[in-house]
C-alpha cells in the first residue's frame, strides 16, 4: 500500500509546478497547461483522501473538477484562437482587449 503522505506530496509538487508556471511564464498555452496541472493536483488530493476515508464524496468532487477543467480548456483555447487570429499578441502581458 502506498501511504497517503505520498499522494499528498505528489499533489503538492504538481500544484507548485503549476503555480510556478502560471506566475513565471507569459505564453498563453503554457499558462493554460499550468492551470490544468494545478487542477489535476487537486484531483489527486480528492481521490487520495476519498480512498483513505472510504468515501465516494471525494471521487464525485473530482468528477466535477474534471468537468470544470474541460470547460476551462475549451474557453481558454477559444480565447487563444481569437487572439492569435487577430495577431494581437502571443504574450499574456501584451493583451489588453478588455481595456477601453
C-alpha positions as CSV (number, residue, x, y, z in Angstrom):
1,X,0.0,0.0,0.0
2,X,1.2,3.5,-0.8
3,X,0.8,5.8,2.2
4,X,-1.5,8.9,2.0
5,X,1.5,11.2,2.5
6,X,3.0,10.1,-0.8
7,X,-0.2,11.2,-2.6
8,X,-0.2,14.5,-0.8
9,X,3.5,15.1,-1.5
10,X,2.9,14.3,-5.2
11,X,-0.1,16.6,-5.3
12,X,1.9,19.4,-3.6
13,X,4.7,19.0,-6.1
14,X,2.3,19.2,-9.1
15,X,0.5,22.1,-7.6
16,X,3.7,24.1,-7.0
17,X,4.8,23.3,-10.5
18,X,1.6,24.6,-12.0
19,X,1.7,27.7,-9.8
20,X,5.3,28.5,-10.8
21,X,4.2,28.0,-14.4
22,X,1.3,30.5,-14.1
23,X,3.4,33.1,-12.3
24,X,6.6,32.9,-14.3
25,X,5.6,32.0,-17.9
26,X,3.9,34.5,-20.2
27,X,2.8,32.3,-23.1
28,X,-0.9,31.7,-23.3
29,X,-0.7,27.9,-23.8
30,X,1.9,27.3,-21.1
31,X,-0.3,29.3,-18.6
32,X,-3.3,27.2,-19.6
33,X,-1.4,24.0,-19.2
34,X,-0.1,25.1,-15.8
35,X,-3.7,25.7,-14.6
36,X,-4.6,22.2,-15.8
37,X,-1.7,20.8,-13.8
38,X,-3.0,22.6,-10.7
39,X,-6.5,21.2,-11.2
40,X,-5.0,17.7,-11.6
41,X,-3.1,18.1,-8.4
42,X,-6.4,18.9,-6.7
43,X,-7.9,15.8,-8.2
44,X,-5.1,13.6,-6.8
45,X,-5.8,15.0,-3.4
46,X,-9.5,14.5,-3.6
47,X,-9.2,10.9,-4.8
48,X,-6.5,10.0,-2.3
49,X,-8.5,11.3,0.7
50,X,-11.6,9.7,-0.7
51,X,-9.9,6.3,-0.7
52,X,-8.3,6.9,2.7
53,X,-11.6,7.8,4.3
54,X,-13.7,5.2,2.4
55,X,-16.0,7.8,1.0
56,X,-17.2,8.4,-2.5
57,X,-17.6,12.2,-2.0
58,X,-14.0,13.0,-3.0
59,X,-14.3,11.0,-6.2
60,X,-17.6,12.7,-7.0
61,X,-16.0,16.1,-6.4
62,X,-13.1,15.0,-8.7
63,X,-15.5,14.4,-11.5
64,X,-16.9,17.9,-11.1
65,X,-13.4,19.3,-11.2
66,X,-12.7,17.3,-14.4
67,X,-15.8,18.8,-15.9
68,X,-14.8,22.3,-14.9
69,X,-11.3,21.7,-16.3
70,X,-12.8,20.6,-19.6
71,X,-14.9,23.8,-19.8
72,X,-11.9,25.9,-18.8
73,X,-9.8,24.3,-21.5
74,X,-12.5,24.9,-24.2
75,X,-13.0,28.5,-23.3
76,X,-9.3,29.2,-22.9
77,X,-8.4,27.7,-26.2
78,X,-11.2,29.6,-27.9
79,X,-9.8,32.9,-26.4
80,X,-6.3,31.9,-27.6
81,X,-7.5,31.2,-31.1
82,X,-9.3,34.6,-31.3
83,X,-6.1,36.4,-30.1
84,X,-3.8,34.5,-32.4
85,X,-6.1,35.1,-35.5
86,X,-6.2,38.8,-34.8
87,X,-2.4,38.7,-34.4
88,X,-2.8,40.8,-31.3
89,X,-0.1,39.2,-29.2
90,X,1.3,35.9,-28.1
91,X,2.3,37.2,-24.7
92,X,-0.1,37.4,-21.7
93,X,1.3,40.8,-20.7
94,X,0.6,42.4,-24.1
95,X,-3.1,41.5,-24.4
96,X,-5.3,44.4,-23.3
97,X,-8.5,43.6,-25.1
98,X,-10.8,44.4,-22.2
99,X,-9.4,47.8,-21.7
100,X,-11.2,50.8,-23.2
